């Protein structure tokens, strides 16, 4: 994948990920059941894609990579559970804006874990994102469901940041479809014992929404995300994902009449502006990946 194609892939992935909160809200199931079902449909979609289109491209993962992919699956599953909990408790708008904090975590953690210099500009951007989250917070009362949902969404962002950094070192030399398949299989195996007794109560229409989550917002979107990380740095993909809350809030406003307050809009604009500013300047500072 060339750099231009990687940028297109990550933009499409951001759009599909932005719809996750919509389908998660439509599916009236527990977050764990939604996550399990999403993983099942993602495994089916990824397996068919690997069989019909991807073929046998790329080497299979070794034991070390399997362990890292398994850990990535645990992080991905935890990210989904906390995000869907935030959607159900606080709504799509607050959940997506809280999750939008993940680029700020990525900027800091990538510099610490990979010993890359953290610029003053990045510290300022993290501060702007933090201020945006303060504005987004409906109230500072822990008893408030909206506040609990926002904190759950921020935790979801931290987990996704760790996943993106882990994928940076675990997918080298692997076909992205196979890597995504391994991570989703991990989710299915880990949650199956806890979700199985609850499946009988899931309505047919809920299976439809969960199926769309698994096929489009997971199977396709996650493959695009992992594939782009083979070319782009984690921080580059992170700043592009600033568009995800825009998609999520727009669709939630349209479908569920979740009209954000002026304070929430101000915080959201501040978060998106900070991340977009990092994308513009950070891309110019990053060296282009070396070709093999």
C-alpha positions in Angstrom: 0.0 0.0 0.0 1.4 3.4 -1.0 1.1 6.4 1.3 -1.7 8.0 -0.8 -3.8 4.8 -0.6 -3.1 4.5 3.1 -4.4 8.0 3.7 -7.6 7.2 1.7 -8.0 4.0 3.6 -7.7 5.7 7.0 -10.2 8.3 6.0 -12.8 5.7 5.0 -12.0 3.8 8.2 -12.7 6.9 10.2 -16.1 7.2 8.5 -17.0 3.6 9.2 -15.8 3.8 12.8 -17.9 7.0 13.2 -21.0 4.9 12.5 -20.2 2.4 15.3 -21.9 4.5 18.0 -25.0 4.7 15.8 -25.4 1.0 15.4 -24.4 0.4 19.0 -27.2 2.6 20.2 -29.7 1.0 17.8 -28.8 -2.5 19.2 -30.6 -2.6 22.5 -28.3 -5.2 24.1 -25.7 -5.2 26.8 -22.3 -3.8 25.8 -20.6 -7.2 26.3 -23.2 -8.9 24.1 -22.8 -6.2 21.4 -19.1 -6.6 21.5 -19.3 -10.4 21.3 -21.7 -10.3 18.4 -19.7 -7.7 16.6 -16.6 -9.9 16.9 -18.5 -12.9 15.6 -19.7 -11.1 12.4 -16.3 -9.5 12.0 -14.6 -13.0 12.1 -17.0 -14.2 9.4 -16.5 -11.2 7.2 -12.7 -11.3 7.6 -12.5 -15.0 6.9 -14.6 -14.7 3.7 -12.5 -11.7 2.6 -9.3 -13.6 3.3 -10.5 -16.6 1.4 -12.1 -14.9 -1.7 -9.9 -11.8 -2.1 -6.8 -11.7 0.0 -5.7 -15.3 -0.7 -2.5 -16.4 0.9 -0.7 -13.1 0.7 1.7 -12.4 3.5 3.3 -14.7 6.0 1.5 -16.2 8.9 2.1 -14.8 12.3 4.9 -16.4 14.5 4.4 -17.1 18.2 5.5 -13.7 19.3 3.1 -12.0 16.9 0.3 -14.3 17.9 0.8 -13.3 21.5 0.8 -9.6 20.6 -2.2 -10.0 18.4 -4.0 -11.7 21.3 -3.2 -8.9 23.6 -4.4 -6.5 20.9 -7.7 -8.4 20.8 -8.1 -8.0 24.5 -7.5 -4.2 24.2 -9.9 -4.0 21.3 -12.6 -5.9 23.2 -12.2 -3.7 26.3 -12.3 -0.6 24.0 -15.6 -1.7 22.5 -17.2 -2.6 25.8 -16.4 0.8 27.4 -17.4 2.7 24.3 -20.8 1.0 24.0 -21.4 1.6 27.7 -20.7 5.3 27.1 -23.1 5.3 24.2 -25.9 3.7 26.2 -25.3 5.9 29.3 -24.4 9.3 27.8 -25.5 9.2 24.2 -23.5 9.0 20.9 -22.3 12.6 20.9 -20.7 12.5 24.4 -19.3 9.0 23.7 -17.7 10.0 20.4 -16.2 13.2 21.8 -14.8 11.4 24.8 -13.3 8.7 22.6 -11.8 11.5 20.5 -9.3 12.0 23.3 -7.4 9.0 22.0 -5.0 11.0 19.7 -3.9 13.0 22.7 -3.0 9.7 24.5 -1.2 8.5 21.3 0.9 11.6 21.0 2.2 11.2 24.6 2.5 7.4 24.7 4.2 7.1 21.3 6.9 9.6 22.5 7.4 7.7 25.8 7.2 4.1 24.5 9.2 4.6 21.3 11.6 7.2 22.7 10.4 9.8 20.1 10.8 13.5 21.0 7.7 15.1 22.2 7.4 18.6 20.8 6.1 21.6 22.7 3.4 21.9 20.1 2.1 18.4 21.0 2.0 19.3 24.7 -0.1 22.3 23.8 -2.4 20.1 21.7 -2.9 17.7 24.6 -3.8 20.7 26.8 -6.3 21.9 24.2 -7.9 18.5 24.0 -8.1 18.3 27.8 -9.8 21.8 27.9 -12.3 20.6 25.2 -13.1 17.5 27.4 -13.8 19.8 30.3 -16.3 21.8 28.2 -17.9 18.6 26.9 -18.5 17.4 30.5 -22.2 18.0 31.3 -21.5 18.2 35.0 -18.8 17.4 37.4 -21.0 15.2 39.5 -20.0 11.5 39.6 -23.6 10.5 40.1 -24.5 12.0 36.7 -24.9 9.3 34.1 -23.6 11.7 31.4 -20.3 12.2 33.4 -19.9 8.5 33.9 -20.4 7.9 30.2 -17.8 10.5 29.3 -15.3 8.9 31.6 -16.0 5.5 30.1 -15.5 7.0 26.7 -12.2 8.6 27.7 -11.1 5.2 29.0 -12.1 3.7 25.6 -9.9 6.2 23.9 -6.9 5.3 26.1 -7.5 1.6 25.3 -7.7 2.3 21.6 -4.5 4.4 21.8 -2.7 1.4 23.3 -4.1 -0.8 20.6 -2.8 1.5 17.8 0.7 1.6 19.3 0.7 -2.2 19.8 -0.4 -2.8 16.2 2.6 -0.7 15.1 5.0 -3.4 16.2 2.8 -6.5 15.8 1.6 -6.3 12.2 4.9 -5.9 10.4 5.1 -8.4 7.6 1.5 -9.7 8.2 -1.5 -9.4 6.0 -3.8 -6.9 7.7 -6.8 -9.1 7.2 -5.2 -12.0 9.0 -4.1 -9.6 11.8 -7.6 -8.3 12.2 -9.0 -11.8 12.1 -6.7 -12.9 15.0 -7.7 -10.0 17.2 -11.4 -10.5 16.6 -11.1 -14.3 17.3 -9.5 -13.4 20.6 -12.6 -11.2 21.4 -15.0 -14.1 20.5 -13.1 -16.7 22.6 -12.8 -14.4 25.6 -16.4 -13.2 25.7 -18.2 -16.4 24.6 -18.5 -18.0 28.1 -20.1 -14.8 29.5 -22.3 -13.8 26.5 -23.7 -17.2 25.6 -26.4 -17.3 28.3 -27.7 -13.8 27.2 -28.0 -14.5 23.5 -31.5 -16.0 23.7 -32.9 -12.5 24.7 -31.4 -10.7 21.7 -34.1 -9.5 19.2 -33.8 -10.2 15.5 -33.5 -6.5 14.6 -30.7 -6.2 17.1 -28.8 -8.9 15.3 -29.1 -6.8 12.1 -27.5 -3.8 13.8 -24.8 -6.0 15.3 -24.2 -7.6 12.0 -23.7 -4.2 10.3 -21.3 -3.4 13.1 -19.3 -6.5 12.5 -19.1 -6.5 8.7 -18.7 -2.8 7.9 -17.6 -1.0 11.1 -15.3 -3.8 12.1 -14.3 -6.2 9.3 -13.7 -3.5 6.7 -12.8 -0.6 8.9 -10.4 -2.5 11.1 -8.6 -4.0 8.1 -8.2 -0.5 6.7 -6.9 0.8 10.0 -4.3 -2.0 10.4 -3.2 -1.8 6.8 -2.6 2.0 7.1 -0.4 1.5 10.1 2.0 -0.5 8.0 2.7 2.7 6.1 1.7 5.6 8.4 2.8 6.4 11.9 0.3 5.9 14.7 0.2 9.6 15.3 -0.7 10.3 11.7 -3.7 7.9 11.8 -4.7 9.3 15.1 -5.1 12.9 13.9 -7.1 11.8 10.9 -9.5 10.0 13.2 -10.4 13.5 14.5 -13.2 13.3 11.9 -14.8 10.4 13.6 -16.8 12.4 16.2 -18.0 14.7 13.4 -19.6 11.8 11.7 -20.9 10.3 14.9 -22.5 13.6 16.2 -24.0 14.5 12.8 -25.7 11.1 12.4 -26.8 11.1 16.1 -28.3 14.6 15.6 -30.1 13.4 12.5 -31.4 10.0 13.7 -31.9 10.4 17.4 -32.3 14.1 17.8 -29.3 14.3 20.1 -28.8 18.0 19.8 -25.6 19.0 21.4 -25.5 22.1 23.6 -23.4 25.2 22.8 -20.9 24.3 25.4 -20.6 20.7 24.0 -20.2 22.1 20.5 -17.5 24.5 21.7 -15.6 21.7 23.4 -16.0 19.5 20.4 -14.7 22.2 18.0 -11.7 22.7 20.3 -10.9 19.0 20.3 -11.2 18.7 16.6 -9.2 21.9 15.9 -6.4 20.8 18.2 -6.1 17.4 16.5 -6.4 18.9 13.0 -3.7 21.3 13.8 -1.5 18.5 15.0 -2.2 16.6 11.7 -1.2 19.6 9.6 2.1 20.3 11.4 2.9 16.8 12.5 2.7 15.4 9.0 5.2 17.9 7.8 7.6 16.9 10.6 7.4 13.2 10.1 9.9 11.5 7.8 8.4 9.4 5.0 8.5 5.6 5.5 11.5 4.0 3.8 10.6 1.7 0.9 11.8 -1.9 1.0 
